[in-house]
Amino acid sequence: MEAIAKIGGQADLFGEPQLPGFAQAEQFLTTREEQMLIAHIAGVPLTPFRFQQWTGHRLTCSFGWSYDFENGAFARAEPMPEWLNSLRLRAAYFAGLDASELVQALVTRYDPGAGIGWHKDRPVFEHVVGISLGQAATLRLRRRTPTGFSRFNAALASRSIYHLSGEARHDWEHGIAAMDATRWSITFRSLSAKAKRMIEQDEKKS
Ligand SMILES: O=C(O)CCC(=O)C(=O)O
């Protein structure tokens, strides 16, 4: 499985990502695998994403670890279900990671009209590896400059995968505009050094 680094739908023939830390590949899943994953997600207890007083239109469920945007709590969550095991292995291979590092999986359903606003992932997480199902979307990335923003748009075809790390993950914000048909995503995350230290300290105390 050779990953071709792409951005904005343009293949980079030299395999170098045009935005450092961003890589993606299309046709990561077959149509049958996509349908099976969507069927599994139908059995997941998804709940509306909540941020303080605000309820988002997208529905989510965390496995492994969860970050609660209402109170900032970072805690262990339900273990990853078995049906995510082989996907996690393949996602880790794509990202050049060991599967054991991808300890969190966030399953998200975006119904028509739902998207995700500009953000950087929480500092407790490090690598982000996302798989897209259903409606195609555009991952928008932006970084503040002295005069405004630098921007990149990356097409997220259904059944494709992307990896955010380093500069793309830490220095750039990302978001997805609202879509007019349902999209699902499964994002795997590793923990940051900071989170690992926090967990170690907590375990020593208990
Ligand atoms: O749905 C996606 O692929 C992106 C999700 C995302 O940015 C997030 O959960 O922080």
The ligand as a Gaussian input file, in Angstrom:
#p B3LYP/6-31G(d) Opt

LIG

0 1
 O      -14.240000      14.524000       9.898000
 C      -13.053000      14.727000       9.717000
 O      -12.385000      14.129000       8.860000
 C      -12.337000      15.794000      10.541000
 C      -12.700000      15.749000      11.967000
 C      -11.969000      16.750000      12.812000
 O      -11.370000      17.680000      12.337000
 C      -12.027000      16.585000      14.260000
 O      -12.740000      15.693000      14.748000
 O      -11.325000      17.340000      14.967000

